[in-house]
């Protein structure tokens, strides 16, 4: 499962829910919105910064091994109950897909 959290302020809440769901081996990565990278690396975008808004965009990305679909459903339901409703565009996204190769132990 991959979770991209658009609101860094909700990170503690997200981590708490991951633990509640037993997803202890999750990895949390700091992310930066493409708008930030574009303004730093492409001069044209730097000049047009106003189009993206003045606020810099950062996010948190979580990568987690999830053993079954039920755990994903529980995770999404707990998130929504605790104010992390991924159905809202400003919160983030949850993606899950089957893994065909997994080397290691969990």
N, C-alpha and C positions, 0 to 999 in steps of 0.2 A: 504494500500500500504506500502511496505517496500522498502527503498532505502538504499543500502550500497555503500557509497562513498569511494573509495580507496585513493583518493587524498585529504588529509585534506586541502590543499591550496585552494580547490574549494568550501569550506564550505559556505563562504559569498555569492557566486554566487548562490549556491543551495538554501539557505535560502531566498534570494531575489525572486527566481522563485517560491518557495512554497507560499510566500506571494502574488505574482502576480496572482497565481492560486486560491487564497482564502483559502488556506490550513493552516489557522492560528493555529489550534489546534494540529499541528504536534509536535512530541517529537523528539529531537535530542540527541542521546546517543554517548558517546565516546566508541570506540572499539579498540581492540588490536588483531593483527593478530595471528593466531594459532602458527606461527613460534616463536613469542615472548614467548608465554605461554609455549610452548614445551621446549625451551632452559632454561627457569627459573625453570621448574618443573621436567624435565627428564634429568638426568646427561648425557646420551648418546647424546642427541640432543645439549646440551651445548657444548660438545666436537666437534660436527660436525657443529657448527655454520656457517662455511664457505659455506656449502651447501645451506644455505638459503640466503646468502649474508650478508654483514656487516650492512646494514641499518635495523633498527627496523621498523616493519610494524604496522601502526595505521590506523584507519578508523573512519568514522562517519556513524552511522546508524540512519535513520529517520523512524519513524512509524507514519503514517498519515491515518486518516479516510478520504476516498474519496467518495463522494456521487454517482458518476456515471463513466462509462467508458470514456465518452467524456473528463472529467477533467483529467483523467490519460493520455489520448492521447495528450491533450493540454500541460500537464506538460512535457512529454517526448519530444514533438516537441520544446517547449521553451528551454529545457535543451540543445538539440542538436544545436539549433540556437545560444546559448550563450557559446558554447564550452564544454558542458558537454554531449558529445555523448556517451550514454551508450552502443552503438554498439562497442565501442572501449574497449578492455579487461582491459586497465589500468585505466579506469574511475570508473567503479563500475557496479552495477546491480540494476534493478528495478523489483520488484515482486508485483503482485496484485492478490487478490483472493477474492471471495465473503465471506461475514461474515454472518454466520447463527444465531449467538447470539450477541446482542448488548444491553447492559443495560446502560442507561445514556442518556444525551442529548447533542446535538452538535449544 
